[in-house]
Amino acid sequence: MSDRERRSKTDEESAADLRAGLTHEQLNALHTLEHFGWTLRFVRRPLFLDPIPVVFFRDGTRFAVLEADGTANENPGFKIRP
């Protein structure tokens, strides 16, 4: 087994890592959005601030930030590089 194989995480582990630290409201909203084709792609984790989960629509053209109260903000005030 190579080092890369030992270090690579399964999809389930990666998904669990992304969800770690999210509020109950964010997790509920994410569960609902996933039924409509949205996917959690990454979580911004700025120092000393709450995590910022970023979800993308299935076609990849739209994204939104899940606020701490579970609302989806499609105009978060920052750009995502293509």
N, CA, C and O atoms as a Tinker XYZ file with bonds, in Angstrom:
   328  protein
     1  N      0.852000   -1.169000    0.000000    73     2
     2  CA     0.000000    0.000000    0.000000    64     1     3
     3  C      0.901000    1.236000    0.000000    63     2     4     5
     4  O      1.832000    1.335000    0.799000    81     3
     5  N      0.617000    2.168000   -0.895000    73     3     6
     6  CA     1.421000    3.384000   -1.000000    64     5     7
     7  C      0.951000    4.423000    0.020000    63     6     8     9
     8  O     -0.119000    4.289000    0.614000    81     7
     9  N      1.771000    5.460000    0.212000    73     7    10
    10  CA     1.396000    6.539000    1.120000    64     9    11
    11  C      0.125000    7.229000    0.663000    63    10    12    13
    12  O     -0.720000    7.590000    1.482000    81    11
    13  N     -0.013000    7.414000   -0.640000    73    11    14
    14  CA    -1.202000    8.078000   -1.177000    64    13    15
    15  C     -2.461000    7.281000   -0.845000    63    14    16    17
    16  O     -3.485000    7.863000   -0.487000    81    15
    17  N     -2.394000    5.962000   -0.959000    73    15    18
    18  CA    -3.556000    5.132000   -0.657000    64    17    19
    19  C     -3.916000    5.211000    0.823000    63    18    20    21
    20  O     -5.096000    5.223000    1.173000    81    19
    21  N     -2.914000    5.264000    1.690000    73    19    22
    22  CA    -3.171000    5.354000    3.122000    64    21    23
    23  C     -3.752000    6.708000    3.502000    63    22    24    25
    24  O     -4.589000    6.786000    4.402000    81    23
    25  N     -3.332000    7.758000    2.844000    73    23    26
    26  CA    -3.778000    9.111000    3.182000    64    25    27
    27  C     -5.117000    9.470000    2.563000    63    26    28    29
    28  O     -5.827000   10.325000    3.091000    81    27
    29  N     -5.475000    8.841000    1.462000    73    27    30
    30  CA    -6.724000    9.213000    0.800000    64    29    31
    31  C     -7.909000    8.789000    1.659000    63    30    32    33
    32  O     -7.928000    7.703000    2.238000    81    31
    33  N     -8.886000    9.672000    1.721000    73    31    34
    34  CA   -10.074000    9.411000    2.516000    64    33    35
    35  C    -11.179000    8.899000    1.617000    63    34    36    37
    36  O    -11.212000    9.175000    0.418000    81    35
    37  N    -12.065000    8.161000    2.212000    73    35    38
    38  CA   -13.228000    7.715000    1.460000    64    37    39
    39  C    -14.178000    8.896000    1.298000    63    38    40    41
    40  O    -14.032000    9.913000    1.976000    81    39
    41  N    -15.139000    8.762000    0.410000    73    39    42
    42  CA   -16.123000    9.826000    0.193000    64    41    43
    43  C    -16.911000   10.098000    1.474000    63    42    44    45
    44  O    -17.237000   11.246000    1.775000    81    43
    45  N    -17.215000    9.043000    2.223000    73    43    46
    46  CA   -17.978000    9.217000    3.454000    64    45    47
    47  C    -17.175000   10.005000    4.483000    63    46    48    49
    48  O    -17.723000   10.870000    5.165000    81    47
    49  N    -15.885000    9.715000    4.600000    73    47    50
    50  CA   -15.035000   10.451000    5.534000    64    49    51
    51  C    -14.906000   11.909000    5.115000    63    50    52    53
    52  O    -14.947000   12.803000    5.960000    81    51
    53  N    -14.751000   12.151000    3.830000    73    51    54
    54  CA   -14.638000   13.516000    3.336000    64    53    55
    55  C    -15.918000   14.297000    3.599000    63    54    56    57
    56  O    -15.867000   15.455000    4.012000    81    55
    57  N    -17.063000   13.668000    3.361000    73    55    58
    58  CA   -18.349000   14.326000    3.605000    64    57    59
    59  C    -18.516000   14.625000    5.090000    63    58    60    61
    60  O    -19.016000   15.690000    5.455000    81    59
    61  N    -18.109000   13.707000    5.935000    73    59    62
    62  CA   -18.209000   13.929000    7.380000    64    61    63
    63  C    -17.287000   15.066000    7.811000    63    62    64    65
    64  O    -17.666000   15.871000    8.662000    81    63
    65  N    -16.097000   15.146000    7.247000    73    63    66
    66  CA   -15.168000   16.230000    7.564000    64    65    67
    67  C    -15.753000   17.580000    7.158000    63    66    68    69
    68  O    -15.635000   18.555000    7.900000    81    67
    69  N    -16.384000   17.642000    5.982000    73    67    70
    70  CA   -16.980000   18.887000    5.523000    64    69    71
    71  C    -18.108000   19.341000    6.451000    63    70    72    73
    72  O    -18.264000   20.535000    6.707000    81    71
    73  N    -18.879000   18.399000    6.946000    73    71    74
    74  CA   -20.026000   18.732000    7.786000    64    73    75
    75  C    -19.637000   19.055000    9.233000    63    74    76    77
    76  O    -20.437000   19.626000    9.973000    81    75
    77  N    -18.433000   18.699000    9.633000    73    75    78
    78  CA   -17.981000   18.933000   11.012000    64    77    79
    79  C    -17.978000   20.430000   11.315000    63    78    80    81
    80  O    -17.434000   21.228000   10.552000    81    79
    81  N    -18.581000   20.791000   12.415000    73    79    82
    82  CA   -18.600000   22.184000   12.842000    64    81    83
    83  C    -19.757000   23.007000   12.322000    63    82    84    85
    84  O    -19.893000   24.176000   12.682000    81    83
    85  N    -20.604000   22.416000   11.472000    73    83    86
    86  CA   -21.764000   23.155000   10.968000    64    85    87
    87  C    -22.868000   23.159000   12.026000    63    86    88    89
    88  O    -22.975000   22.235000   12.833000    81    87
    89  N    -23.674000   24.199000   12.009000    73    87    90
    90  CA   -24.779000   24.280000   12.962000    64    89    91
    91  C    -25.874000   23.289000   12.589000    63    90    92    93
    92  O    -25.931000   22.789000   11.465000    81    91
    93  N    -26.730000   23.022000   13.548000    73    91    94
    94  CA   -27.862000   22.128000   13.305000    64    93    95
    95  C    -28.735000   22.667000   12.173000    63    94    96    97
    96  O    -29.226000   21.905000   11.340000    81    95
    97  N    -28.921000   23.973000   12.152000    73    95    98
    98  CA   -29.740000   24.595000   11.105000    64    97    99
    99  C    -29.087000   24.453000    9.731000    63    98   100   101
   100  O    -29.777000   24.196000    8.744000    81    99
   101  N    -27.763000   24.618000    9.657000    73    99   102
   102  CA   -27.043000   24.443000    8.392000    64   101   103
   103  C    -27.156000   23.004000    7.901000    63   102   104   105
   104  O    -27.357000   22.766000    6.710000    81   103
   105  N    -27.028000   22.050000    8.812000    73   103   106
   106  CA   -27.129000   20.642000    8.426000    64   105   107
   107  C    -28.527000   20.306000    7.919000    63   106   108   109
   108  O    -28.673000   19.565000    6.947000    81   107
   109  N    -29.547000   20.843000    8.567000    73   107   110
   110  CA   -30.925000   20.617000    8.107000    64   109   111
   111  C    -31.140000   21.222000    6.724000    63   110   112   113
   112  O    -31.733000   20.591000    5.849000    81   111
   113  N    -30.657000   22.447000    6.530000    73   111   114
   114  CA   -30.804000   23.111000    5.226000    64   113   115
   115  C    -30.045000   22.349000    4.148000    63   114   116   117
   116  O    -30.540000   22.195000    3.032000    81   115
   117  N    -28.849000   21.874000    4.473000    73   115   118
   118  CA   -28.056000   21.105000    3.512000    64   117   119
   119  C    -28.789000   19.835000    3.105000    63   118   120   121
   120  O    -28.831000   19.488000    1.925000    81   119
   121  N    -29.352000   19.156000    4.060000    73   119   122
   122  CA   -30.106000   17.925000    3.762000    64   121   123
   123  C    -31.252000   18.213000    2.793000    63   122   124   125
   124  O    -31.484000   17.456000    1.850000    81   123
   125  N    -31.962000   19.307000    3.035000    73   123   126
   126  CA   -33.068000   19.690000    2.150000    64   125   127
   127  C    -32.558000   20.076000    0.764000    63   126   128   129
   128  O    -33.117000   19.644000   -0.244000    81   127
   129  N    -31.502000   20.885000    0.707000    73   127   130
   130  CA   -30.960000   21.327000   -0.584000    64   129   131
   131  C    -30.432000   20.160000   -1.412000    63   130   132   133
   132  O    -30.530000   20.178000   -2.639000    81   131
   133  N    -29.882000   19.160000   -0.761000    73   131   134
   134  CA   -29.366000   17.994000   -1.494000    64   133   135
   135  C    -30.475000   17.280000   -2.257000    63   134   136   137
   136  O    -30.223000   16.681000   -3.302000    81   135
   137  N    -31.683000   17.337000   -1.748000    73   135   138
   138  CA   -32.828000   16.725000   -2.449000    64   137   139
   139  C    -33.163000   17.484000   -3.732000    63   138   140   141
   140  O    -33.807000   16.934000   -4.625000    81   139
   141  N    -32.734000   18.738000   -3.830000    73   139   142
   142  CA   -33.024000   19.561000   -5.000000    64   141   143
   143  C    -31.809000   19.734000   -5.914000    63   142   144   145
   144  O    -31.809000   20.607000   -6.782000    81   143
   145  N    -30.774000   18.908000   -5.725000    73   143   146
   146  CA   -29.642000   18.913000   -6.637000    64   145   147
   147  C    -28.451000   19.754000   -6.214000    63   146   148   149
   148  O    -27.520000   19.932000   -7.000000    81   147
   149  N    -28.454000   20.271000   -5.009000    73   147   150
   150  CA   -27.320000   21.041000   -4.510000    64   149   151
   151  C    -26.330000   20.101000   -3.818000    63   150   152   153
   152  O    -26.719000   19.075000   -3.259000    81   151
   153  N    -25.042000   20.467000   -3.864000    73   151   154
   154  CA   -23.992000   19.646000   -3.270000    64   153   155
   155  C    -23.040000   20.523000   -2.470000    63   154   156   157
   156  O    -22.651000   21.603000   -2.913000    81   155
   157  N    -22.673000   20.049000   -1.294000    73   155   158
   158  CA   -21.677000   20.749000   -0.484000    64   157   159
   159  C    -20.313000   20.466000   -1.107000    63   158   160   161
   160  O    -19.859000   19.322000   -1.127000    81   159
   161  N    -19.657000   21.519000   -1.620000    73   159   162
   162  CA   -18.365000   21.341000   -2.289000    64   161   163
   163  C    -17.186000   21.607000   -1.371000    63   162   164   165
   164  O    -16.195000   20.878000   -1.384000    81   163
   165  N    -17.307000   22.667000   -0.568000    73   163   166
   166  CA   -16.229000   22.971000    0.362000    64   165   167
   167  C    -16.749000   23.851000    1.487000    63   166   168   169
   168  O    -17.851000   24.396000    1.420000    81   167
   169  N    -15.928000   23.975000    2.521000    73   167   170
   170  CA   -16.260000   24.819000    3.658000    64   169   171
   171  C    -15.086000   25.749000    3.905000    63   170   172   173
   172  O    -13.968000   25.300000    4.155000    81   171
   173  N    -15.345000   27.040000    3.835000    73   171   174
   174  CA   -14.308000   28.018000    4.182000    64   173   175
   175  C    -14.225000   28.045000    5.699000    63   174   176   177
   176  O    -15.247000   28.099000    6.384000    81   175
   177  N    -13.018000   28.008000    6.214000    73   175   178
   178  CA   -12.828000   28.011000    7.666000    64   177   179
   179  C    -11.871000   29.136000    8.049000    63   178   180   181
   180  O    -10.705000   28.892000    8.358000    81   179
   181  N    -12.378000   30.381000    8.026000    73   179   182
   182  CA   -11.522000   31.509000    8.400000    64   181   183
   183  C    -11.157000   31.438000    9.887000    63   182   184   185
   184  O    -11.943000   30.963000   10.708000    81   183
   185  N     -9.961000   31.915000   10.217000    73   183   186
   186  CA    -9.506000   31.904000   11.611000    64   185   187
   187  C    -10.449000   32.706000   12.495000    63   186   188   189
   188  O    -10.866000   33.811000   12.148000    81   187
   189  N    -10.772000   32.131000   13.632000    73   187   190
   190  CA   -11.571000   32.777000   14.673000    64   189   191
   191  C    -12.996000   33.112000   14.240000    63   190   192   193
   192  O    -13.678000   33.879000   14.920000    81   191
   193  N    -13.454000   32.559000   13.131000    73   191   194
   194  CA   -14.822000   32.765000   12.659000    64   193   195
   195  C    -15.499000   31.423000   12.451000    63   194   196   197
   196  O    -14.841000   30.385000   12.384000    81   195
   197  N    -16.811000   31.454000   12.351000    73   195   198
   198  CA   -17.571000   30.225000   12.110000    64   197   199
   199  C    -17.303000   29.702000   10.706000    63   198   200   201
   200  O    -17.002000   30.481000    9.802000    81   199
   201  N    -17.410000   28.379000   10.513000    73   199   202
   202  CA   -17.247000   27.806000    9.161000    64   201   203
   203  C    -18.297000   28.358000    8.205000    63   202   204   205
   204  O    -19.416000   28.680000    8.607000    81   203
   205  N    -17.916000   28.463000    6.926000    73   203   206
   206  CA   -18.816000   28.975000    5.887000    64   205   207
   207  C    -18.982000   27.883000    4.824000    63   206   208   209
   208  O    -18.140000   27.748000    3.936000    81   207
   209  N    -20.071000   27.101000    4.916000    73   207   210
   210  CA   -20.295000   26.049000    3.926000    64   209   211
   211  C    -20.767000   26.639000    2.594000    63   210   212   213
   212  O    -21.623000   27.523000    2.563000    81   211
   213  N    -20.193000   26.136000    1.491000    73   211   214
   214  CA   -20.534000   26.614000    0.151000    64   213   215
   215  C    -21.117000   25.441000   -0.640000    63   214   216   217
   216  O    -20.475000   24.405000   -0.807000    81   215
   217  N    -22.339000   25.627000   -1.118000    73   215   218
   218  CA   -23.023000   24.596000   -1.894000    64   217   219
   219  C    -23.143000   25.050000   -3.344000    63   218   220   221
   220  O    -23.250000   26.243000   -3.632000    81   219
   221  N    -23.122000   24.078000   -4.248000    73   219   222
   222  CA   -23.254000   24.354000   -5.682000    64   221   223
   223  C    -24.437000   23.586000   -6.232000    63   222   224   225
   224  O    -24.730000   22.470000   -5.803000    81   223
   225  N    -25.118000   24.209000   -7.199000    73   223   226
   226  CA   -26.195000   23.531000   -7.898000    64   225   227
   227  C    -25.595000   22.495000   -8.843000    63   226   228   229
   228  O    -24.433000   22.614000   -9.230000    81   227
   229  N    -26.358000   21.502000   -9.212000    73   227   230
   230  CA   -25.846000   20.367000   -9.981000    64   229   231
   231  C    -25.128000   20.752000  -11.266000    63   230   232   233
   232  O    -24.201000   20.053000  -11.675000    81   231
   233  N    -25.529000   21.848000  -11.920000    73   231   234
   234  CA   -24.865000   22.233000  -13.171000    64   233   235
   235  C    -23.597000   23.051000  -12.929000    63   234   236   237
   236  O    -22.861000   23.341000  -13.872000    81   235
   237  N    -23.336000   23.425000  -11.670000    73   235   238
   238  CA   -22.113000   24.131000  -11.323000    64   237   239
   239  C    -22.115000   25.612000  -11.624000    63   238   240   241
   240  O    -21.096000   26.273000  -11.423000    81   239
   241  N    -23.226000   26.159000  -12.100000    73   239   242
   242  CA   -23.262000   27.576000  -12.465000    64   241   243
   243  C    -23.714000   28.467000  -11.324000    63   242   244   245
   244  O    -23.467000   29.673000  -11.355000    81   243
   245  N    -24.368000   27.908000  -10.320000    73   243   246
   246  CA   -24.862000   28.677000   -9.183000    64   245   247
   247  C    -24.251000   28.144000   -7.902000    63   246   248   249
   248  O    -24.040000   26.941000   -7.748000    81   247
   249  N    -23.969000   29.061000   -6.984000    73   247   250
   250  CA   -23.503000   28.640000   -5.668000    64   249   251
   251  C    -24.178000   29.490000   -4.611000    63   250   252   253
   252  O    -24.693000   30.571000   -4.896000    81   251
   253  N    -24.167000   28.988000   -3.390000    73   251   254
   254  CA   -24.747000   29.709000   -2.263000    64   253   255
   255  C    -23.971000   29.361000   -1.002000    63   254   256   257
   256  O    -23.333000   28.313000   -0.905000    81   255
   257  N    -24.044000   30.260000   -0.057000    73   255   258
   258  CA   -23.448000   30.055000    1.261000    64   257   259
   259  C    -24.582000   29.738000    2.217000    63   258   260   261
   260  O    -25.626000   30.390000    2.185000    81   259
   261  N    -24.383000   28.737000    3.071000    73   259   262
   262  CA   -25.376000   28.444000    4.096000    64   261   263
   263  C    -25.041000   29.263000    5.336000    63   262   264   265
   264  O    -24.017000   29.042000    5.983000    81   263
   265  N    -25.911000   30.203000    5.655000    73   263   266
   266  CA   -25.708000   31.044000    6.830000    64   265   267
   267  C    -25.921000   30.221000    8.099000    63   266   268   269
   268  O    -26.464000   29.118000    8.041000    81   267
   269  N    -25.499000   30.750000    9.233000    73   267   270
   270  CA   -25.586000   30.025000   10.503000    64   269   271
   271  C    -27.023000   29.648000   10.858000    63   270   272   273
   272  O    -27.249000   28.647000   11.539000    81   271
   273  N    -28.003000   30.447000   10.400000    73   271   274
   274  CA   -29.405000   30.151000   10.697000    64   273   275
   275  C    -30.040000   29.189000    9.693000    63   274   276   277
   276  O    -31.228000   28.881000    9.791000    81   275
   277  N    -29.245000   28.713000    8.724000    73   275   278
   278  CA   -29.732000   27.743000    7.753000    64   277   279
   279  C    -30.248000   28.338000    6.463000    63   278   280   281
   280  O    -30.656000   27.596000    5.570000    81   279
   281  N    -30.244000   29.649000    6.336000    73   279   282
   282  CA   -30.699000   30.261000    5.086000    64   281   283
   283  C    -29.595000   30.177000    4.034000    63   282   284   285
   284  O    -28.407000   30.195000    4.354000    81   283
   285  N    -30.017000   30.086000    2.778000    73   283   286
   286  CA   -29.079000   30.029000    1.657000    64   285   287
   287  C    -28.907000   31.434000    1.099000    63   286   288   289
   288  O    -29.880000   32.087000    0.724000    81   287
   289  N    -27.666000   31.891000    1.048000    73   287   290
   290  CA   -27.347000   33.227000    0.567000    64   289   291
   291  C    -26.631000   33.094000   -0.777000    63   290   292   293
   292  O    -25.475000   32.673000   -0.829000    81   291
   293  N    -27.319000   33.452000   -1.862000    73   291   294
   294  CA   -26.711000   33.350000   -3.192000    64   293   295
   295  C    -25.895000   34.581000   -3.558000    63   294   296   297
   296  O    -25.319000   34.628000   -4.645000    81   295
   297  N    -25.832000   35.568000   -2.689000    73   295   298
   298  CA   -25.015000   36.772000   -2.888000    64   297   299
   299  C    -24.169000   37.022000   -1.646000    63   298   300   301
   300  O    -24.407000   37.985000   -0.917000    81   299
   301  N    -23.180000   36.160000   -1.398000    73   299   302
   302  CA   -22.448000   36.223000   -0.128000    64   301   303
   303  C    -21.419000   37.346000   -0.033000    63   302   304   305
   304  O    -20.870000   37.576000    1.045000    81   303
   305  N    -21.145000   38.043000   -1.114000    73   303   306
   306  CA   -20.173000   39.121000   -1.049000    64   305   307
   307  C    -18.759000   38.728000   -1.437000    63   306   308   309
   308  O    -17.826000   39.509000   -1.255000    81   307
   309  N    -18.592000   37.534000   -1.966000    73   307   310
   310  CA   -17.292000   37.124000   -2.492000    64   309   311
   311  C    -17.515000   36.289000   -3.743000    63   310   312   313
   312  O    -18.591000   35.726000   -3.947000    81   311
   313  N    -16.494000   36.217000   -4.568000    73   311   314
   314  CA   -16.562000   35.469000   -5.831000    64   313   315
   315  C    -15.895000   34.114000   -5.654000    63   314   316   317
   316  O    -15.023000   33.934000   -4.804000    81   315
   317  N    -16.325000   33.177000   -6.467000    73   315   318
   318  CA   -15.719000   31.849000   -6.516000    64   317   319
   319  C    -15.031000   31.727000   -7.869000    63   318   320   321
   320  O    -15.635000   32.003000   -8.906000    81   319
   321  N    -13.782000   31.319000   -7.857000    73   319   322
   322  CA   -13.069000   31.127000   -9.123000    64   321   323
   323  C    -13.625000   29.912000   -9.858000    63   322   324   325
   324  O    -13.929000   28.893000   -9.237000    81   323
   325  N    -13.758000   30.019000  -11.194000    73   323   326
   326  CA   -14.290000   28.874000  -11.965000    64   325   327
   327  C    -13.332000   27.715000  -11.992000    63   326   328
   328  O    -13.628000   26.683000  -12.595000    81   327
